[in-house]
Amino acid sequence: MRVEVVGVPMDLGAARRGTDMGPSAIRYARLNEILTALGHQVSDAGNVPAPVPESRPEPRARLRYLPEIATACRDLAGVVCGILRRRALPLVLGGDHSLTIGTLAGRTMAGRRGGVIWIDAHGDFNTEETSPSGNIHGMSLAVATGRGSGELVGIGGGPSAAERAVVLVGVRSLDPPERLALHHSGVTVFTMKDIDQRGIAAVMGDAVGVATAGGRDRFHLSCDLDALDPLCAPGVGTPVPGGLTYREAHLAMELVADSGLIESIDLVELNPILDEHNRTASLAVELVASALGQRIY
C-alpha cells in the first residue's frame, strides 16, 4: 500500500518533556527502510510544527497549552485529510497523545467514519472538570467522542468517533472520575485483566469486531507505547507496570494486519530522553511493520 509518514514533534499535552523528539527517534530506527522492504510505497511528509513549551506563556491550569495544541491538531487534521483523499495510509508519529485529536478530525474531514482501536495503559477519557493534571493528552479520547473542550471537539466539525465504535485495549490505570465516565459511555474497554484471562488473540478479535460493526469497514489504530510493559518499552513518559509483553504487542499488530481493515495509524508517547539506546523506538518500528503485514513465515 501507499504509506505517508507525518511527524508531530509535540509534548505540550504531556507532563514531561521529551515526546517532541519521538518522530526523529522512530525515523532514525529505519522506519521508511523497513516498510519499503515490505513492499510498501513510503513517502515522508515531514513534520507538523508545534512550539516548545518554553517559548509559550505560562499555561492555564485546567487545559494546559490549549491554543497551541488546537492549532497543531487543526494543521494535522488537514494533512491527514489530504493523505486519505490520496488513498494512502497516514502513519502519524508522535509526540504526545493529544495529537490523535487531529488525526481523527482529519479522518472525519475526509469522510471516514470507521471505528477506533485505542491501545493504551490509560483511558485518556478525562475532561477539563475531571483531569487531575490539566494535561490534554489525558483527554484526547474524550474529545474524539465529543466530550470536553469545544475548541478541540470542533476541529473536525464535531465528534470524530462514535462511542460504540471505540475500543480501548490494555487499560490498567484510570482516574476514578474517568473510570465512571467510561462505565457510562458506549466505549468498549478491555483491561489487562481481560487480556490475562482471555488472551490477546481473543481480545483483539473482539476489538476488530467492535470497530468494524454496523457497516464500518475500516478502522484507525492509535497505539500509545505505554501500553507495553516498561521492561520492554522503557522510553515512555507515563510508564505503568504490568503491560503488554513483547509478543502480546506483536500478536496484536499481526491480528490487525490479518484483518486487512486498517486505514490509518498513529504511534505516540515515545520519549527518547527516557529510552535505552533507542530500543523503544526500534520496537515501535517493529510493531508498525507487524501492523502493516510483516510475517514470521
C-alpha positions in Angstrom: 0.0 0.0 0.0 1.0 3.7 -0.2 2.1 4.9 3.3 2.6 8.6 4.0 4.5 9.4 7.2 3.9 12.6 9.1 5.6 13.6 12.4 4.1 15.7 15.2 7.0 16.8 17.4 4.8 17.9 20.3 5.0 17.5 24.1 2.6 20.3 25.0 -0.1 17.8 26.1 2.1 15.8 28.5 3.6 16.4 31.9 7.2 15.5 31.0 9.3 17.0 28.2 10.8 14.7 25.5 8.0 13.3 23.3 8.7 16.1 20.8 11.8 14.0 19.9 9.7 10.9 19.2 9.3 11.3 15.4 13.0 11.7 14.9 13.8 8.7 17.0 11.3 6.5 15.1 12.7 7.7 11.8 16.2 7.0 13.0 15.2 3.4 13.7 14.9 2.9 10.0 11.1 3.2 9.7 11.0 4.1 6.0 13.6 1.4 5.0 11.8 -1.4 6.9 8.4 -0.5 5.4 9.8 -0.2 1.9 11.4 -3.6 2.3 7.9 -5.0 3.0 6.8 -3.7 -0.4 5.0 -0.5 0.6 5.4 2.8 -1.2 6.6 5.1 1.5 6.9 8.8 1.4 7.6 11.3 4.2 5.5 14.5 4.5 7.8 15.9 7.2 6.5 17.4 10.4 3.5 19.4 11.5 5.1 22.2 13.5 4.5 22.6 17.2 6.1 25.2 19.6 8.2 24.1 22.5 6.7 24.9 25.9 9.5 27.3 26.9 8.5 29.6 24.1 4.9 30.0 25.3 3.3 31.9 28.1 2.6 30.0 31.4 -0.3 27.7 30.6 -3.7 27.8 32.2 -4.2 25.2 34.9 -7.1 23.2 33.6 -6.4 22.9 29.8 -2.7 23.3 29.5 -1.5 24.8 26.2 -5.0 24.6 24.7 -4.5 27.2 21.9 -1.2 25.7 20.8 -2.5 22.1 20.8 -5.6 23.2 19.0 -3.5 24.8 16.3 -1.3 21.8 15.8 -4.2 19.5 15.7 -6.0 21.6 13.1 -2.9 21.6 11.0 -2.5 17.8 11.4 -6.2 17.2 10.5 -5.6 19.0 7.2 -2.6 16.8 6.4 -4.3 13.6 7.4 -7.4 14.5 5.3 -5.2 15.1 2.3 -3.4 11.8 2.7 -6.7 9.8 2.9 -8.1 11.6 -0.1 -5.0 10.5 -2.0 -5.9 7.0 -1.0 -2.8 6.5 1.1 -2.4 5.4 4.7 -1.4 8.1 7.1 1.2 7.0 9.6 1.4 9.7 12.3 4.4 9.7 14.6 4.2 11.4 18.0 4.5 13.3 20.0 2.1 13.1 22.9 -1.3 11.5 22.6 -3.2 14.8 22.3 -2.2 14.7 18.6 -4.8 12.0 17.9 -7.5 14.7 18.2 -6.1 16.0 15.0 -5.6 12.6 13.3 -9.2 11.6 14.0 -10.5 15.0 13.0 -8.7 14.6 9.7 -10.4 11.3 9.1 -13.8 12.9 9.7 -12.9 15.7 7.3 -12.1 13.1 4.6 -15.5 11.4 5.1 -14.2 8.4 7.1 -16.5 7.2 9.9 -14.8 3.9 10.8 -14.0 2.6 14.3 -11.1 3.2 16.5 -8.9 0.7 18.3 -7.0 2.6 21.1 -4.2 0.6 22.7 -3.1 2.3 25.9 -2.4 1.8 29.5 -4.7 4.8 30.2 -8.2 5.8 29.3 -7.5 9.3 28.0 -11.1 9.9 28.9 -10.8 12.9 31.3 -12.2 16.3 30.7 -11.3 19.7 32.0 -13.5 19.1 35.0 -12.1 15.7 35.9 -8.4 15.8 34.9 -6.1 15.9 38.0 -3.3 17.4 35.8 -4.9 19.6 33.1 -2.7 17.7 30.6 -4.6 17.3 27.3 -3.0 14.0 26.3 -5.2 12.5 29.1 -8.4 13.9 27.4 -7.9 13.0 23.7 -10.3 10.1 23.5 -12.9 12.0 25.4 -12.5 14.9 22.9 -12.8 12.4 20.0 -16.2 11.2 21.3 -17.5 14.8 21.8 -16.7 15.4 25.4 -14.8 18.4 26.9 -13.4 21.5 25.2 -15.5 22.8 22.4 -12.4 24.3 20.7 -10.9 20.8 20.4 -14.1 18.9 19.7 -14.9 21.3 16.8 -11.7 20.7 14.9 -13.2 18.2 12.6 -16.6 19.8 12.7 -17.8 17.8 15.7 -17.1 14.4 17.4 -14.8 12.3 15.3 -15.6 8.8 16.8 -18.8 7.2 17.8 -18.5 5.7 21.3 -20.0 2.4 20.2 -17.2 2.1 17.6 -14.3 2.8 20.0 -12.3 0.0 21.7 -9.8 0.5 24.5 -7.2 -2.3 24.8 -4.6 -2.8 27.6 -6.0 -0.4 30.1 -4.6 -0.6 33.6 -4.6 2.9 35.1 -7.7 5.0 35.3 -8.6 8.1 37.4 -11.8 7.5 39.4 -13.9 10.0 37.5 -12.5 8.7 34.2 -13.5 5.2 35.2 -17.0 6.3 36.0 -17.3 8.2 32.7 -16.2 5.1 30.7 -18.7 3.0 32.6 -21.5 5.3 31.4 -20.2 5.6 27.9 -20.6 3.3 24.9 -16.8 2.7 24.7 -15.7 -1.0 24.9 -12.9 -1.4 27.4 -10.6 -4.4 27.6 -8.3 -4.2 30.6 -5.1 -6.1 31.2 -7.2 -8.4 33.4 -9.3 -9.3 30.3 -6.1 -10.0 28.4 -4.7 -12.1 31.2 -7.9 -14.1 31.4 -8.8 -14.5 27.7 -5.5 -13.9 25.9 -4.6 -11.1 23.5 -5.8 -13.0 20.4 -9.4 -13.3 21.7 -9.4 -9.6 22.9 -8.1 -8.3 19.6 -10.6 -10.4 17.6 -13.4 -8.8 19.6 -11.8 -5.3 19.2 -11.7 -5.6 15.5 -15.3 -6.8 15.5 -16.5 -3.8 17.5 -14.5 -1.3 15.5 -15.9 -2.6 12.2 -19.5 -3.5 13.2 -22.5 -1.8 11.7 -21.1 -1.3 8.2 -17.9 0.4 9.5 -15.4 -1.5 7.2 -12.2 0.3 8.2 -10.6 1.5 11.4 -8.0 3.7 12.9 -5.3 2.3 15.2 -3.9 4.5 17.9 -1.0 2.9 19.7 0.4 4.5 22.9 3.7 2.9 23.6 3.0 2.9 27.4 0.5 0.1 26.7 3.6 -2.1 26.7 5.3 -3.2 29.9 8.1 -0.8 30.8 10.5 -3.8 30.9 10.4 -3.9 27.1 9.4 -0.3 26.3 11.1 2.0 28.9 11.1 5.1 26.7 7.7 6.5 27.7 6.7 9.4 29.9 3.9 7.7 31.9 5.0 4.0 32.4 2.7 1.6 34.3 3.9 -1.9 35.3 2.1 -4.9 34.1 1.6 -4.1 30.5 1.6 -6.0 27.2 4.6 -8.2 26.7 6.8 -8.1 23.6 4.9 -11.0 22.0 1.5 -9.9 23.0 2.1 -6.5 21.4 3.3 -8.1 18.2 0.5 -10.5 18.1 -2.0 -7.7 18.5 -0.4 -5.9 15.5 -0.3 -9.1 13.4 -4.0 -9.6 14.0 -4.7 -6.0 12.9 -2.8 -6.8 9.7 -4.7 -10.1 9.2 -8.0 -8.1 9.3 -6.9 -6.2 6.2 -9.1 -3.3 7.5 -6.6 -0.8 9.0 -6.9 2.6 7.4 -4.7 4.9 9.5 -2.2 4.7 12.4 -0.7 6.9 15.0 2.1 5.9 17.2 2.5 8.1 20.3 4.2 8.9 23.6 7.7 7.8 22.7 10.1 9.7 24.9 13.7 9.2 23.8 15.1 11.0 26.9 13.9 8.1 28.9 14.8 5.4 26.5 17.7 3.0 26.5 19.8 3.2 23.3 16.7 3.9 21.2 15.3 0.4 21.8 11.7 1.6 22.4 11.8 3.4 19.1 13.1 0.3 17.4 10.3 -1.7 19.0 7.8 0.9 17.7 9.1 0.4 14.2 8.8 -3.4 14.6 5.2 -3.0 15.7 4.3 -0.8 12.8 5.9 -3.4 10.5 3.8 -6.1 12.1 0.6 -4.0 11.7 1.4 -3.5 8.0 2.0 -7.1 7.1 5.4 -8.3 8.2 5.1 -12.1 8.8 7.3 -14.6 10.7 6.7 -17.2 7.9 
